[in-house]
Amino acid sequence: MPAKALDARALAALAANPGCRRRAILDGAGVDKASLASALGSPSVFGQSQFALTRGNAFEARVKADGGAELLRLVHERLDRGAEPPAAGAHVPDLSATGPEGRAARTALALREATTGSAGTPGGPGAWTLLDHPMLALDVAGSPAFLEPDAVVVHPDGSWTVVEIKSFPMLDGSADPAKVGAAARQAAVYVLALERVAARLDPAPRVRDRVLLVCPKDFSNLPTASAVDVRRQRAVTGRQLARLTRIEDIADALPDGVCFSPELPAEELTAAVEAVPATYAPECLSACELAFHCRARSREAGAVTALGRPVRAELGGMSTVEEVLAAARGEAGDPDDPAVAALRRAARLRAEALAAAGAGTREAAVCP
């Protein structure tokens, strides 16, 4: 079956849950998780609607019209007021090539020419250059991922900026914090990939840690922008991606003949998926196509991870709801364990509250 390429959104979600080997192997193998979830009987509702995609594409085309004049104006206004304003018809190099490897190589060449080429040449040092949908390569757990940001701008001083274009609105200068956070995590992946390209140049150009987020202004289709600092997201994402177990190590632990094709019988496909351990958390519902399947399995097993990471962290070595209840009832657990002591105290308080409520109910019932 054709492999599904990793994108920045998938990498950001993978980095947010680096302990999930199931997602790591499926993403590394290019498995279409949406088709897999449907075949398992837990179809996903994750992703954008066709209407949202069409609206987003139309808005992006407007932002990049006239050689990206409006986009470069926003970059200059929000990020680089000290530079010369971009001239009309700034350099937009042709990045077409055969295959993702060829496009990544062509992008790296265009970035090098824009940064270290001959002064005064189109797109050379001292000029603004706009790369429309460049292709960047990033090694993830031993497997290459090819990423395509909306745009990358090379400033006259040779620094590079990632541009993210989204169709959600900015109302009175601010947007939905959750959506901005998701865009920042996605942009941080692009910054990491750009830094890999910059490291191969001498001297290495600066990849700016403030990205430009472009959105519709209020309820119109006019573009506005905001500079978003992604240093924290970049640090977290880089650290989490580095912690990912190599794909080969996960694959070596699988039984021979395991296959994740959605065309397999449901029983065989379920067994194949269950052969790879998952680390489910409620946050997966907004980031992974297999979240509903993993949630159902987690609930069946009584795993405390289904209650969220904060709850799991408070319970120490107890991994199932049954263990937690037994500890609360005093049937199991070390009484010197702080988690066990807290559970037993909570159970006593709950029993006292229920007893008091019951007494109050009986008293109300006998009152004339």
PyMOL commands that set and color helices and strands:
alter all, ss='L'
color gray80, all
select helices_A, chain A and resi 8-16+21-28+33-39+50-63+65-79+99-116+177-198+231-243+247-252+266-274+282-286+291-300+304-307+309-314+321-328+338-366
alter helices_A, ss='H'
color red, helices_A
select strands_A, chain A and resi 129-132+136-140+143-147+151-154+160-165+210-216+223-229
alter strands_A, ss='S'
color yellow, strands_A
deselect
rebuild
show_as cartoon
